[in-house]
Amino acid sequence: MSFFTRLLLMMISVGLLPVISSGALLYYYQQRSKNNILELHTSLSRLAAGSMVRYMEDITQRLAFTQMVEMFYSTGEKEKVRDVLLDTLNSNRDFLAAAVLDSKGRELMRVASDEYHESGRLDRSADPGFRSSKLSGNIVFGSFESREGPPVSPIYCPLKGGRFLYLTVDFSRFWEGMQSQTIGRTGHVYLADTDGRMFRFPGAEPPAVAPAALKGLFHGLDYKFDTLSAPDGKYAGAFTQVPRSNIVVLTMQRRDEAFRHVRVTTFLLLALLMAVAVAAYYLALYYARLIQEPVSELIEGSERVSAQDFDRPLDQDLAWGEFSGLFAAFNSMQGQMKKYRDMQVDKMLEEKRKLDLLVSLLRDGIILADAGGTPLFMNGIAGELLKSHSSGGEKGAIQRFAASGAEQELVQAKIYGEQKPRYYKPMSEQFRPRNSEPVTLLVLRDVTLEHEIDAMKEEFFNSVAHDLRAPLLGLQGYIRLLGAACKDSQQKAHLEGMRASSRKLFSLVEDILDIAKMESGTLRLEPEEFELSEMVQRSVQTFKPVLDERKIALSVDINGGRPLRLTADQRLLERVLANLLSNAAKFTPDGGAVTIDAHSSDGVMELAVQDNGPGIPEKSRKVIFEKFRQLESGAAPGKGYGLGLSIAMKITELHGGGIRAEEAPGGGARIIVSVPLVTR
């Protein structure tokens, strides 16, 4: 979306805010006006219902003649009763008929006006109004009925002796006065029963609304309506039910007439709002075009500056008003940035030359690569190293050097112009710059001197160990001779201590010589077929006294109790197991547990020794297999020289297998030895 379009939309949005708010107010006014009209209908329907209630109360007051009926009936003067009833009908034109009923609602006597005819003997026992009057002992108006149009209602008045006075009252004369009230040209007041049937009066035909629709309306929650359908259109109005009757008073008016003023007002306001919206659009279009040119020039100038193009200033002719000062300040800033850029470029070139010279003089290799291993920068030494290890390409060599665990391995390389190979130790670190992809810094530190010193130390240790072996054997022989000839118990204890120390020193010398043989390749395997469980049992018997003394529980599971035979150097593997058991006993606390388990899979045997000691930190799980490396925690000082695991690793590698350290479930260390079932 272009800047002009965004600016135009923004200005149109601002201009339309009052239009939208006015539209909301218009909608509120429209709904409020409709609601007021319906409230007027509600008030009229309630007023008409109140008039009808008062009319019914007036009828109740006109029933004072019932005392005369009771008196004459109790004395048996039935003719006088009939005369009283006839006089009542003649003096009350809205009374159509009168009768005396027994306690079961059956006719005892009846008189009627000339306008009212009803054949047969009256039996009102099933009328709910009669039953209600009988139960309550009060005057009750029964359900309104239609007698060829106008509504009539029965009235039940309890008399003494269990008899009832029954009157049929015509409400048409009362309603003719109410019907003369109109609402506009099409609005009138109507009567209907609760089943939706509308009463018809002479000269006033109600709308032909379906009774089911009216019944559903009467039983709803709202007493107002504005979409009541009839064959001649939709109607609006309200209704009120007359208390203690089945009569509902309705006010109905054609919907188009009821809301005509609302529609006209709404149309005029909408036309005004539309005119305001059109004016806002054209004003926004004019000012957007006026603002677009200087802002577009500013945007283009900013893009040129970001692209390091400081030679073309902003066109001052496009500026107006406050834009003129802004253009002048921008052009001044652009000129200053051009001067600063020229100065900084020279300084950067000078600093780069110094840095390149310094990096080229380093003896260490430095490589900066992206996440995929592609080199971004390297010095000369790093280039020579990559050439020596580029069998898989530069990316492959960088990925190998930066891989996890590569820091424990030395890289050997032949550097151009030097006779001897040099050794490098890789160290890598990954960085995640804020606005770019992650990069890897790989430093190949020159450790040739340290490697040569380590080789000299190894040679010295091997020579010393070899020269100490013969004197130690002689020393052990003389100690045995002295022990055999010595009778003093204290002197024997001293000789026993000397014998133990000489055995420990001799064992250290043997370990150093064995490692030297393994590293030089002079140690040869002597494979033989044997049962693994037998070898394990021999080692367990050796350590059982030590474990029992410290109350360390030992459990053994060799292949689930099934035979497990392998072809390997039994003597060397037994030495591996002894070293592992020795370490487990050393690091397991008193009362702890040591577990030995073994199984085979895919031609490989795995033997594991597990303890519940302090365990091995993850960072030390590879270091512990180096010579003369020991963990500080968990063992008493002076109980080893750090050669046991190194010897175990060398022996397993001679068999074509491996060894690894893991964390035991529940804490502790788990050392796992893997060797082929058949070693050739």
C-alpha positions as CSV (number, residue, x, y, z in Angstrom):
1,M,0.0,0.0,0.0
2,S,1.5,3.4,-1.1
3,F,2.1,6.3,1.3
4,F,-0.6,8.3,-0.5
5,T,-3.2,5.6,-0.1
6,R,-2.3,5.2,3.6
7,L,-2.5,9.0,4.2
8,L,-5.8,9.3,2.3
9,L,-7.3,6.5,4.3
10,M,-6.1,8.0,7.6
11,M,-7.5,11.4,6.7
12,I,-10.8,9.8,5.6
13,S,-10.9,7.9,8.8
14,V,-10.4,11.1,10.8
15,G,-13.1,12.9,8.8
16,L,-15.5,10.0,9.2
17,L,-15.3,9.8,12.9
18,P,-18.0,12.4,13.5
19,V,-20.1,10.8,10.8
20,I,-19.8,7.4,12.5
21,S,-20.6,8.9,15.9
22,S,-23.6,10.7,14.3
23,G,-24.7,7.5,12.7
24,A,-24.6,5.8,16.1
25,L,-26.6,8.6,17.6
26,L,-29.1,8.3,14.7
27,Y,-29.5,4.6,15.4
28,Y,-30.0,5.3,19.1
29,Y,-32.6,8.0,18.2
30,Q,-34.4,5.7,15.9
31,Q,-34.6,2.9,18.4
32,R,-35.5,5.3,21.1
33,S,-38.3,6.9,19.0
34,K,-39.7,3.4,18.1
35,N,-39.6,2.5,21.8
36,N,-41.5,5.7,22.8
37,I,-44.2,5.0,20.2
38,L,-44.6,1.5,21.5
39,E,-44.6,2.8,25.1
40,L,-47.5,5.1,24.0
41,H,-49.4,2.1,22.8
42,T,-48.6,0.3,26.1
43,S,-50.0,3.2,28.1
44,L,-53.2,3.3,25.9
45,S,-53.7,-0.5,26.3
46,R,-53.2,-0.2,30.1
47,L,-55.6,2.7,30.2
48,A,-58.3,0.8,28.4
49,A,-57.7,-2.3,30.6
50,G,-58.0,-0.1,33.7
51,S,-61.4,1.3,32.4
52,M,-62.6,-2.2,31.8
53,V,-61.6,-3.2,35.4
54,R,-63.5,-0.1,36.8
55,Y,-66.5,-1.1,34.6
56,M,-66.4,-4.6,36.1
57,E,-66.2,-3.1,39.6
58,D,-69.3,-0.9,38.8
59,I,-71.2,-4.1,37.7
60,T,-70.3,-5.7,41.0
61,Q,-71.7,-2.8,43.0
62,R,-75.0,-3.0,41.0
63,L,-75.5,-6.5,42.5
64,A,-77.1,-5.1,45.7
65,F,-80.5,-6.5,44.6
66,T,-79.2,-10.0,45.5
67,Q,-80.4,-9.4,49.1
68,M,-84.0,-9.1,47.8
69,V,-83.5,-12.3,45.8
70,E,-82.2,-14.1,48.9
71,M,-85.1,-12.8,51.0
72,F,-87.9,-13.7,48.6
73,Y,-86.4,-17.1,47.7
74,S,-86.1,-18.0,51.4
75,T,-89.8,-17.3,52.0
76,G,-90.8,-19.2,48.8
77,E,-92.0,-16.2,46.9
78,K,-90.6,-17.2,43.6
79,E,-92.7,-14.8,41.6
80,K,-91.4,-11.9,43.5
81,V,-87.9,-13.2,42.7
82,R,-88.7,-13.3,39.1
83,D,-90.1,-9.7,39.3
84,V,-86.9,-8.5,40.9
85,L,-84.8,-10.2,38.2
86,L,-86.9,-8.6,35.4
87,D,-86.7,-5.2,37.0
88,T,-82.9,-5.6,37.2
89,L,-82.7,-6.5,33.5
90,N,-84.9,-3.6,32.5
91,S,-82.9,-1.1,34.6
92,N,-79.5,-2.4,33.4
93,R,-79.3,-2.6,29.6
94,D,-76.0,-4.5,29.7
95,F,-77.5,-7.4,31.7
96,L,-78.8,-9.8,29.0
97,A,-80.1,-12.6,31.3
98,A,-80.4,-13.6,35.0
99,A,-80.9,-16.9,36.7
100,V,-80.8,-18.7,40.1
101,L,-78.7,-21.8,40.2
102,D,-78.6,-24.5,42.8
103,S,-75.5,-25.6,44.6
104,K,-74.5,-27.8,41.6
105,G,-74.9,-25.0,39.0
106,R,-78.1,-26.2,37.6
107,E,-81.0,-23.8,36.7
108,L,-83.7,-23.2,39.3
109,M,-85.2,-20.0,37.6
110,R,-84.2,-17.9,34.6
111,V,-85.3,-14.6,33.0
112,A,-83.9,-13.0,29.9
113,S,-84.1,-9.7,27.9
114,D,-85.7,-9.6,24.5
115,E,-82.3,-9.4,22.8
116,Y,-81.0,-12.6,24.4
117,H,-82.2,-16.1,23.5
118,E,-80.7,-19.3,24.9
119,S,-82.6,-22.6,24.6
120,G,-82.4,-25.5,27.0
121,R,-81.9,-25.7,30.8
122,L,-78.8,-24.1,32.2
123,D,-76.1,-26.3,33.6
124,R,-72.9,-24.3,34.6
125,S,-71.4,-27.0,36.8
126,A,-68.5,-27.4,34.5
127,D,-67.7,-23.7,34.2
128,P,-64.4,-22.8,36.0
129,G,-65.9,-19.5,37.0
130,F,-68.7,-21.3,38.8
131,R,-66.4,-23.6,40.6
132,S,-64.1,-20.7,41.6
133,S,-67.1,-18.8,43.0
134,K,-68.3,-21.8,44.9
135,L,-64.8,-22.4,46.5
136,S,-64.1,-18.8,47.3
137,G,-67.6,-17.6,48.2
138,N,-67.0,-14.4,46.2
139,I,-68.4,-12.8,43.0
140,V,-66.5,-14.1,40.0
141,F,-66.6,-13.1,36.4
142,G,-66.4,-16.1,34.1
143,S,-64.7,-16.5,30.8
144,F,-65.7,-14.0,28.1
145,E,-67.5,-15.5,25.2
146,S,-68.5,-14.2,21.8
147,R,-72.2,-13.9,21.1
148,E,-72.2,-13.2,17.3
149,G,-69.5,-10.7,17.7
150,P,-69.6,-8.7,21.0
151,P,-68.1,-10.2,24.1
152,V,-70.3,-11.3,27.0
153,S,-69.3,-12.6,30.4
154,P,-71.1,-14.7,33.0
155,I,-71.2,-13.5,36.6
156,Y,-71.6,-15.8,39.5
157,C,-72.7,-14.4,42.9
158,P,-73.1,-16.8,45.9
159,L,-76.5,-16.6,47.7
160,K,-77.7,-18.0,51.0
161,G,-78.8,-21.6,51.1
162,G,-76.0,-22.7,48.7
163,R,-77.7,-21.1,45.7
164,F,-76.0,-18.8,43.1
165,L,-77.2,-15.8,41.1
166,Y,-76.1,-16.1,37.5
167,L,-76.0,-13.0,35.2
168,T,-75.0,-12.7,31.5
169,V,-73.4,-9.2,30.9
170,D,-72.9,-7.6,27.5
171,F,-69.7,-5.5,27.3
172,S,-70.4,-4.2,23.8
173,R,-72.0,-0.9,24.9
174,F,-69.0,-0.2,27.2
175,W,-66.6,-1.0,24.5
176,E,-68.3,1.1,21.8
177,G,-67.1,4.2,23.8
178,M,-63.5,2.8,23.9
179,Q,-63.6,1.9,20.2
180,S,-64.2,5.5,19.2
181,Q,-60.7,6.3,20.5
182,T,-58.3,6.2,17.5
183,I,-54.5,6.3,17.1
184,G,-53.7,8.2,13.9
185,R,-55.7,7.0,10.9
186,T,-55.2,3.2,11.3
187,G,-54.7,2.7,15.0
188,H,-57.6,1.4,17.3
189,V,-58.2,-0.4,20.5
190,Y,-59.3,-4.0,20.2
191,L,-60.4,-6.9,22.5
192,A,-59.3,-10.5,22.2
193,D,-59.3,-13.6,24.5
194,T,-56.1,-15.3,25.6
195,D,-56.5,-17.9,22.8
196,G,-56.0,-15.1,20.2
197,R,-59.6,-14.7,19.0
198,M,-60.5,-11.1,18.5
199,F,-64.0,-9.8,19.3
200,R,-65.9,-7.9,16.6
201,F,-68.1,-4.9,17.2
202,P,-70.6,-3.2,14.9
203,G,-68.8,-0.8,12.6
204,A,-65.3,-1.8,13.7
205,E,-63.7,-4.8,11.9
206,P,-60.4,-5.8,13.5
207,P,-57.4,-6.9,11.4
208,A,-57.5,-10.5,10.4
209,V,-54.6,-11.6,12.5
210,A,-54.1,-15.4,12.9
211,P,-55.3,-16.5,16.4
212,A,-52.1,-18.7,16.7
213,A,-49.9,-15.6,16.1
214,L,-51.8,-13.6,18.8
215,K,-51.8,-16.5,21.2
216,G,-48.0,-16.9,20.9
217,L,-47.6,-13.1,21.4
218,F,-49.8,-13.1,24.5
219,H,-47.7,-15.9,26.0
220,G,-44.4,-14.3,25.3
221,L,-42.2,-12.2,27.5
222,D,-42.6,-8.8,25.7
223,Y,-45.9,-6.9,25.8
224,K,-44.9,-4.7,22.8
225,F,-44.7,-5.7,19.2
226,D,-43.8,-4.0,15.9
227,T,-43.9,-6.8,13.3
228,L,-47.3,-8.5,13.8
229,S,-48.4,-9.8,10.4
230,A,-51.8,-9.5,8.9
231,P,-53.1,-9.9,5.3
232,D,-53.1,-6.1,4.8
233,G,-49.6,-5.5,6.2
234,K,-47.6,-5.4,9.5
235,Y,-48.8,-3.9,12.7
236,A,-47.2,-2.3,15.7
237,G,-48.7,-1.9,19.2
238,A,-49.0,-3.3,22.7
239,F,-51.4,-5.4,24.8
240,T,-52.5,-5.7,28.4
241,Q,-54.4,-8.5,30.0
242,V,-57.4,-7.6,32.1
243,P,-56.9,-9.0,35.7
244,R,-59.0,-12.0,36.7
245,S,-60.3,-12.6,33.2
246,N,-59.4,-14.1,29.8
247,I,-59.6,-10.7,28.1
248,V,-56.6,-8.9,26.5
249,V,-56.8,-5.3,25.4
250,L,-54.7,-4.5,22.3
251,T,-53.7,-1.3,20.6
252,M,-52.8,-1.9,16.9
253,Q,-51.6,0.5,14.3
254,R,-50.2,0.0,10.8
255,R,-46.4,-0.2,11.2
256,D,-45.7,2.2,8.2
257,E,-47.9,4.8,9.8
258,A,-46.7,4.3,13.4
259,F,-43.0,4.8,12.4
260,R,-43.5,7.2,9.5
261,H,-42.0,10.2,11.4
262,V,-39.1,8.1,12.5
263,R,-38.4,7.0,8.9
264,V,-38.6,10.6,7.5
265,T,-36.3,11.9,10.2
266,T,-33.8,9.1,9.6
267,F,-33.8,9.6,5.9
268,L,-33.1,13.3,6.2
269,L,-30.3,12.7,8.7
270,L,-28.8,10.0,6.6
271,A,-28.8,12.3,3.6
272,L,-27.0,14.9,5.7
273,L,-24.4,12.4,6.9
274,M,-23.8,11.2,3.4
275,A,-23.2,14.7,2.3
276,V,-20.7,15.2,5.2
277,A,-19.0,11.9,4.2
278,V,-18.6,13.0,0.6
279,A,-17.2,16.4,1.6
280,A,-14.8,14.6,4.0
281,Y,-13.6,12.3,1.2
282,Y,-12.8,15.2,-1.2
283,L,-11.1,17.3,1.5
284,A,-9.0,14.3,2.5
285,L,-8.1,13.7,-1.1
286,Y,-7.0,17.3,-1.6
287,Y,-4.9,17.5,1.6
288,A,-3.4,14.0,1.0
289,R,-2.2,15.1,-2.4
290,L,-0.8,18.2,-0.9
291,I,1.1,16.4,1.8
292,Q,2.2,13.5,-0.4
293,E,4.9,15.2,-2.4
294,P,7.1,16.5,0.4
295,V,6.7,13.4,2.5
296,S,7.5,11.1,-0.5
297,E,10.6,13.3,-1.1
298,L,11.6,12.8,2.5
299,I,11.1,9.0,2.3
300,E,13.2,8.8,-0.9
301,G,15.9,11.0,0.7
302,S,16.0,8.7,3.8
303,E,16.3,5.7,1.5
304,R,19.3,7.3,-0.3
305,V,21.0,8.1,3.1
306,S,20.4,4.5,4.3
307,A,22.1,3.3,1.0
308,Q,25.1,5.6,1.8
309,D,24.2,8.0,-1.1
310,F,24.9,11.4,0.4
311,D,25.4,13.3,-3.0
312,R,21.8,14.2,-3.8
313,P,20.0,16.6,-1.4
314,L,16.2,17.0,-1.0
315,D,14.4,19.2,-3.6
316,Q,13.6,22.4,-1.6
317,D,11.0,23.5,-4.2
318,L,8.7,20.7,-3.0
319,A,8.6,22.0,0.6
320,W,5.9,24.2,2.0
321,G,5.1,25.5,5.5
322,E,7.0,23.5,8.2
323,F,8.3,21.2,5.5
324,S,10.7,23.9,4.4
325,G,12.6,23.9,7.8
326,L,12.6,20.1,7.9
327,F,14.1,19.9,4.4
328,A,16.8,22.4,5.3
329,A,17.7,20.5,8.5
330,F,17.7,17.2,6.6
331,N,20.1,18.5,3.9
332,S,22.4,19.9,6.5
333,M,22.4,16.5,8.4
334,Q,23.1,14.7,5.1
335,G,26.2,16.9,4.4
336,Q,27.6,16.3,7.9
337,M,27.0,12.5,7.5
338,K,28.9,12.6,4.2
339,K,31.9,14.2,5.9
340,Y,31.8,11.8,8.8
341,R,31.5,8.8,6.5
342,D,34.6,9.8,4.6
343,M,36.6,10.2,7.8
344,Q,35.4,6.8,9.2
345,V,36.1,4.8,6.1
346,D,39.8,5.8,6.3
347,K,40.0,4.9,10.0
348,M,38.3,1.6,9.4
349,L,40.7,0.7,6.6
350,E,43.6,1.5,8.8
351,E,42.2,-0.6,11.7
352,K,41.5,-3.5,9.4
353,R,45.0,-3.6,8.2
354,K,46.3,-3.7,11.8
355,L,43.8,-6.4,12.7
356,D,44.7,-8.5,9.6
357,L,48.4,-8.3,10.5
358,L,47.8,-9.3,14.1
359,V,45.6,-12.3,13.2
360,S,48.1,-13.5,10.5
361,L,50.9,-13.5,13.1
362,L,49.0,-15.8,15.5
363,R,50.0,-19.5,15.8
364,D,46.4,-20.5,16.5
365,G,43.8,-21.1,13.8
366,I,40.8,-18.8,13.9
367,I,37.6,-19.5,11.9
368,L,34.3,-17.6,11.9
369,A,31.5,-19.6,10.3
370,D,27.8,-19.5,9.9
371,A,25.3,-22.0,11.3
372,G,25.8,-24.3,8.2
373,G,29.6,-24.4,8.6
374,T,30.4,-22.1,5.7
375,P,33.5,-20.1,6.6
376,L,33.0,-16.3,6.9
377,F,36.6,-15.5,7.9
378,M,39.8,-17.5,8.6
379,N,43.5,-16.7,9.1
380,G,46.3,-18.4,7.3
381,I,46.9,-21.2,9.9
382,A,43.2,-22.1,9.8
383,G,43.4,-22.3,6.0
384,E,46.4,-24.7,6.2
385,L,44.4,-26.9,8.8
386,L,41.4,-27.0,6.6
387,K,43.5,-28.1,3.7
388,S,44.9,-31.0,5.7
389,H,41.4,-32.2,6.8
390,S,39.3,-31.3,3.7
391,S,38.3,-34.8,2.7
392,G,34.7,-33.8,3.3
393,G,35.1,-30.2,2.2
394,E,35.7,-27.1,4.3
395,K,32.2,-27.2,5.7
396,G,32.6,-30.8,6.8
397,A,35.9,-30.1,8.5
398,I,34.5,-27.1,10.4
399,Q,31.5,-29.0,11.5
400,R,33.7,-31.9,12.8
401,F,35.9,-29.4,14.7
402,A,33.0,-27.6,16.2
403,A,31.0,-30.8,17.1
404,S,30.2,-31.6,20.7
405,G,33.1,-33.5,22.3
406,A,35.6,-32.4,19.7
407,E,37.4,-30.3,22.3
408,Q,38.7,-33.5,23.9
409,E,40.5,-34.6,20.7
410,L,43.7,-33.2,19.2
411,V,43.9,-32.3,15.5
412,Q,47.2,-33.2,13.8
413,A,48.2,-31.2,10.7
414,K,51.3,-30.7,8.5
415,I,51.9,-27.0,8.2
416,Y,53.7,-25.8,5.0
417,G,57.4,-25.1,5.6
418,E,57.7,-27.2,8.8
419,Q,59.2,-30.7,9.1
420,K,57.2,-32.0,12.1
421,P,53.4,-32.1,12.3
422,R,51.8,-29.8,14.7
423,Y,48.9,-30.5,17.1
424,Y,45.8,-28.3,17.7
425,K,43.0,-28.4,20.2
426,P,39.6,-27.1,18.9
427,M,37.5,-24.8,21.0
428,S,34.2,-23.4,19.7
429,E,31.6,-21.0,20.9
430,Q,28.3,-20.0,19.2
431,F,27.1,-16.4,19.2
432,R,23.6,-15.1,18.4
433,P,23.9,-11.4,17.2
434,R,20.6,-9.5,17.8
435,N,19.9,-8.7,14.1
436,S,21.6,-11.6,12.2
437,E,21.9,-15.3,12.0
438,P,23.9,-17.2,14.6
439,V,27.7,-17.6,14.0
440,T,30.3,-20.0,15.3
441,L,33.7,-18.9,16.5
442,L,36.2,-21.8,16.2
443,V,39.7,-21.4,17.7
444,L,42.2,-24.2,17.0
445,R,44.8,-23.6,19.7
446,D,48.3,-24.7,19.0
447,V,49.2,-27.3,21.7
448,T,52.2,-28.8,19.9
449,L,54.5,-27.9,22.8
450,E,52.2,-29.3,25.4
451,H,51.8,-32.5,23.3
452,E,55.6,-32.9,23.1
453,I,55.9,-32.4,26.9
454,D,53.2,-35.0,27.5
455,A,55.1,-37.4,25.3
456,M,58.3,-36.8,27.2
457,K,56.4,-37.4,30.5
458,E,55.0,-40.6,29.2
459,E,58.4,-41.8,28.1
460,F,59.9,-40.8,31.5
461,F,57.1,-42.6,33.4
462,N,57.5,-45.7,31.3
463,S,61.3,-45.7,31.8
464,V,61.0,-45.1,35.5
465,A,58.3,-47.8,35.8
466,H,60.4,-50.3,33.9
467,D,63.5,-49.6,36.0
468,L,61.5,-49.8,39.3
469,R,59.9,-53.2,38.4
470,A,63.0,-55.4,39.1
471,P,64.0,-53.6,42.4
472,L,60.4,-53.9,43.6
473,L,60.4,-57.6,42.9
474,G,63.6,-58.0,44.9
475,L,62.2,-55.8,47.7
476,Q,59.1,-57.9,48.0
477,G,61.2,-61.1,48.2
478,Y,63.4,-59.7,51.0
479,I,60.2,-58.6,52.9
480,R,58.8,-62.1,52.7
481,L,62.1,-63.6,54.0
482,L,62.1,-61.1,56.9
483,G,58.5,-61.9,57.6
484,A,59.3,-65.6,57.8
485,A,62.2,-65.1,60.1
486,C,60.6,-62.5,62.3
487,K,59.0,-63.6,65.6
488,D,58.0,-60.3,67.2
489,S,54.3,-59.4,66.5
490,Q,54.9,-55.7,66.3
491,Q,57.8,-56.1,63.8
492,K,55.5,-58.5,61.8
493,A,52.8,-55.7,61.7
494,H,55.5,-53.3,60.4
495,L,56.6,-55.8,57.8
496,E,53.0,-56.4,56.7
497,G,52.5,-52.6,56.2
498,M,55.7,-52.6,54.1
499,R,54.5,-55.6,52.1
500,A,51.1,-53.8,51.4
501,S,52.8,-50.6,50.3
502,S,55.2,-52.5,48.0
503,R,52.3,-54.4,46.4
504,K,50.5,-51.1,45.8
505,L,53.6,-49.6,44.3
506,F,54.1,-52.7,42.2
507,S,50.5,-52.6,41.0
508,L,51.0,-48.9,39.9
509,V,54.1,-49.8,38.0
510,E,52.3,-52.7,36.3
511,D,49.4,-50.4,35.3
512,I,51.8,-47.8,33.8
513,L,53.6,-50.5,31.9
514,D,50.4,-52.1,30.7
515,I,49.1,-48.7,29.4
516,A,52.4,-48.2,27.6
517,K,52.0,-51.6,25.9
518,M,48.5,-50.8,24.9
519,E,49.3,-47.4,23.5
520,S,52.4,-48.8,21.7
521,G,50.4,-51.7,20.3
522,T,52.7,-54.4,21.8
523,L,50.0,-55.9,24.0
524,R,48.4,-58.8,22.2
525,L,45.0,-60.3,23.0
526,E,44.7,-64.0,23.8
527,P,41.0,-64.8,22.9
528,E,39.3,-67.8,24.4
529,E,35.7,-68.9,24.7
530,F,34.4,-68.7,28.3
531,E,31.2,-68.3,30.2
532,L,30.7,-64.7,31.4
533,S,28.9,-65.6,34.6
534,E,31.8,-67.7,35.8
535,M,34.2,-64.8,35.3
536,V,31.8,-62.4,37.1
537,Q,31.5,-64.8,40.1
538,R,35.3,-65.0,40.5
539,S,35.5,-61.2,40.6
540,V,32.6,-61.0,43.0
541,Q,34.3,-63.4,45.4
542,T,37.4,-61.3,45.4
543,F,35.5,-58.2,46.5
544,K,32.9,-59.9,48.7
545,P,34.8,-59.5,52.0
546,V,35.2,-55.7,51.4
547,L,31.6,-55.3,50.4
548,D,30.3,-57.4,53.4
549,E,32.5,-55.4,55.8
550,R,30.8,-52.1,54.7
551,K,27.4,-53.7,54.4
552,I,27.1,-53.0,50.7
553,A,24.4,-55.1,49.0
554,L,25.6,-56.7,45.7
555,S,23.2,-58.0,43.1
556,V,24.1,-59.8,39.9
557,D,22.0,-60.4,36.8
558,I,23.8,-62.1,33.9
559,N,21.6,-62.4,30.8
560,G,18.5,-63.1,33.0
561,G,20.1,-66.4,34.3
562,R,20.6,-67.8,30.7
563,P,24.2,-68.8,29.6
564,L,26.2,-66.0,27.9
565,R,29.4,-67.2,26.2
566,L,31.8,-65.0,24.4
567,T,35.2,-65.3,22.8
568,A,37.7,-62.7,24.2
569,D,40.7,-62.2,26.4
570,Q,39.2,-63.4,29.7
571,R,42.2,-62.2,31.8
572,L,42.0,-58.7,30.5
573,L,38.1,-58.5,30.7
574,E,38.3,-59.8,34.3
575,R,40.7,-56.9,35.0
576,V,38.2,-54.5,33.5
577,L,35.5,-55.8,35.8
578,A,37.8,-55.7,38.8
579,N,38.6,-52.0,38.1
580,L,34.9,-51.2,37.8
581,L,34.0,-53.1,41.0
582,S,36.9,-51.4,42.8
583,N,35.6,-47.9,41.8
584,A,32.0,-48.9,42.7
585,A,33.1,-50.1,46.2
586,K,35.2,-46.9,46.6
587,F,32.4,-44.5,45.9
588,T,29.4,-46.3,47.4
589,P,28.6,-45.3,51.0
590,D,28.3,-47.8,53.8
591,G,25.0,-49.6,53.6
592,G,24.6,-48.8,49.8
593,A,24.1,-51.1,46.8
594,V,26.1,-52.2,43.8
595,T,24.5,-53.9,40.8
596,I,26.2,-56.0,38.0
597,D,24.1,-56.8,35.0
598,A,24.9,-58.1,31.5
599,H,23.1,-59.0,28.3
600,S,23.8,-59.5,24.6
601,S,22.1,-57.9,21.5
602,D,23.1,-57.9,17.8
603,G,26.4,-59.7,18.5
604,V,27.5,-57.3,21.2
605,M,27.8,-58.0,25.0
606,E,27.1,-55.1,27.4
607,L,28.3,-55.4,31.0
608,A,27.2,-52.7,33.4
609,V,28.4,-51.9,37.0
610,Q,26.1,-49.5,38.9
611,D,26.4,-47.9,42.3
612,N,24.3,-45.4,44.3
613,G,27.1,-43.1,45.2
614,P,27.4,-39.4,44.4
615,G,27.4,-40.0,40.7
616,I,29.5,-38.5,37.9
617,P,28.8,-34.9,36.7
618,E,27.9,-34.8,33.0
619,K,30.9,-32.6,32.1
620,S,33.3,-35.2,33.6
621,R,31.9,-38.4,32.0
622,K,34.5,-38.3,29.3
623,V,37.4,-36.8,31.3
624,I,37.4,-39.7,33.8
625,F,38.7,-42.1,31.2
626,E,41.9,-40.1,30.8
627,K,45.1,-41.2,32.7
628,F,45.6,-39.9,36.2
629,R,42.2,-38.3,36.3
630,Q,40.1,-38.6,39.5
631,L,36.9,-37.1,40.9
632,E,37.3,-35.2,44.2
633,S,34.0,-36.1,45.8
634,G,32.8,-39.5,47.1
635,A,36.2,-41.3,47.8
636,A,38.7,-40.9,50.5
637,P,42.0,-39.4,49.3
638,G,44.9,-41.7,48.5
639,K,42.8,-44.7,47.4
640,G,43.8,-44.7,43.7
641,Y,45.9,-43.1,41.0
642,G,43.3,-42.5,38.2
643,L,44.5,-45.4,36.0
644,G,41.7,-48.0,36.5
645,L,39.2,-46.5,34.0
646,S,41.9,-45.6,31.5
647,I,43.1,-49.2,31.5
648,A,39.5,-50.4,31.2
649,M,38.9,-48.1,28.2
650,K,42.2,-49.3,26.5
651,I,41.2,-53.0,27.0
652,T,37.7,-52.5,25.6
653,E,39.1,-50.6,22.6
654,L,41.6,-53.5,21.9
655,H,38.5,-55.8,21.8
656,G,36.8,-53.5,19.3
657,G,34.3,-52.2,21.8
658,G,33.9,-49.2,24.0
659,I,33.1,-47.9,27.5
660,R,30.8,-45.0,28.7
661,A,29.5,-43.5,31.9
662,E,25.9,-42.6,32.6
663,E,23.7,-41.5,35.5
664,A,22.1,-44.4,37.3
665,P,18.3,-44.3,37.8
666,G,17.7,-42.9,41.3
667,G,21.3,-41.4,41.5
668,G,24.7,-42.8,41.3
669,A,27.0,-43.9,38.5
670,R,26.6,-46.6,35.8
671,I,29.6,-47.7,33.8
672,I,28.8,-49.7,30.7
673,V,31.3,-51.9,28.8
674,S,30.5,-53.0,25.3
675,V,32.5,-55.7,23.5
676,P,31.7,-58.1,20.6
677,L,30.7,-61.6,21.5
678,V,33.5,-62.9,19.3
679,T,36.9,-61.1,19.3
680,R,39.4,-62.2,16.7
